[in-house]
Amino acid sequence: MKHQTEIEKRRTFGIISHPDAGKTTLTEKLLLFGGAIQTAGAVKNNKIKKTATSDFMEIEKQRGISVATSVMAFKYNGKQINILDTPGHKDFAEDTYRTLTAVDSVILVIDCANGVEAQTEKLMEVCRMRNTPVIVFINKMDREGKDPFDLLDEIESKLNIKVRPLAWPIGMGDRFKGVYNIYDENLNLFSANKTKISDEVVSFDDLNNPELDELIGEEPAEELRSELDLINGVYDDFDPETYLSGEVAPVFFGSAVNNFGVKELLDAFVRISPSPRGRETDVKKVEPNDNKFSGFVFKIHANLDPKHRDRIAFLRIVSGKFERNTFYQHIRLGKKLKFPNPTSFMAQDKSVVDEAFPGDVVGLYDSGNFKIGDTLTEGEVMNFVGIPSFAPEIFQELQNLDPMKSKQLDKGIKQLMDEGVAQLFIQQPGNRKIVGTVGQLQFDVILHRLTHEYGAKCSFTPKNYHTACWITSDDEAKLKDFMRAKTGNIAEDKDGNLVFLAETPFLLQMAERDYPDITFHKTSEFK
Ligand code: GDP
């Protein structure tokens, strides 16, 4: 019974956005409501800004901040809320994608002036792969932006999801008067730069009440009435089930920096968002209320002190109860491990936890046992699936500059790949190491760390590849033909899967056309 209660009160989610839409600001306001922090400005922005390579320490410092804010837990309305932080910088997008495998829902922040941006589209693609429930928060309503109806259309067409406004803005920019809460039928009047958390909310179950005209003015009141009529005509009534299945995204409007519309968002979130969900393994689906503990590693963070090569592996608990100092089975290594200091993160504070429940994330100190995607259980042999690698976009060949130090290089590159910093492809002849990433920044990180942490001497040479696709076929002979024809473009990933490296989108298209019996996969998750 207690276990069930613990599960039901948890909400584990991520906030995603294109950089600058207001993710950090919104996170901070949510933490204020939960009392997890006392003052604004306490959540450090973990935006990684690229300046010069010499600024590597700056990147590391910022990565350090992102450790501290990896998981932010707070309590609100009887719920235990875990926000999993996602790096905003596009070069670290893979980190974000993997973190999305550990959440049960997301809040997507959109800037009302910029609408749907490039990074928004990519992140939503990942959410759709997993049918993750999404709530949209349209931010910066205190500024002039796009028409709200146009924004909704843009979200539907570009993000391929239906929307259902549960709040509606009254004007925007200088004319922004507030937000009508469609869900609760009340009106929240805007006053800029609110510093305190207040409840200046007026209930309006009948919008024809002339008091509305007095409160916001005759014209805006009329406009609101007709817009709400339109909304009710155009959109189906809100059905929480369609939200939970990832088909419909409820939409809220507000201004995070002014702490406006945030409470409405949080209240609705607590009411409708899912409690921890089960996860698929290669054997069965594991449900949170299964008695036996299980969990998976979705993120690994290197120690910032190069003298200590230990790392923190972030484990999402899927079922049962995780306990400190208890032996668990590391499935890939086939050995038992116990953890004397599992750590939880509360805003800036870290503390040792004795137990954790489904939906929780704990940090495990690790000296090299973990890779991203690893499963821990009480003994049952199974592996969580659904933590894919994504096709990289930039490729460089790693060259060893000091044959005396190849061991260091091999060890270093292996550990960095375990952390998911980049992907390694081995090409024959000569076991050539091709490193693929989603952003240029990772090459700086890799070179710096190989040199400083592992004492290797190496350099990168750019390779002219556009993408990597995993290839499979039911027809062994056809696959062999293809490999013979494309020898120079074939490599193996870390697990020995075959990969086709294509120089241009056109060459990939040609290959797909000429070899219909071969399937080209954009992510490593195809089994
Ligand atoms: P992130 O990159 O998504 O984390 O965005 P931030 O939270 O760092 O916000 C980017 C910028 O937008 C900052 O300068 C914020 O102060 C500003 N900002 C955030 N919310 C609002 C808002 O509601 N209105 C306005 N005018 N600015 C905002």
Boltz pocket constraint, residues with backbone or C-beta under 6 A from the ligand:
constraints:
  - pocket:
      binder: B
      contacts: [[A, 17], [A, 18], [A, 19], [A, 20], [A, 21], [A, 22], [A, 23], [A, 24], [A, 25], [A, 26], [A, 45], [A, 47], [A, 88], [A, 139], [A, 140], [A, 141], [A, 142], [A, 143], [A, 254], [A, 255], [A, 256], [A, 257], [A, 258]]
      max_distance: 6.0
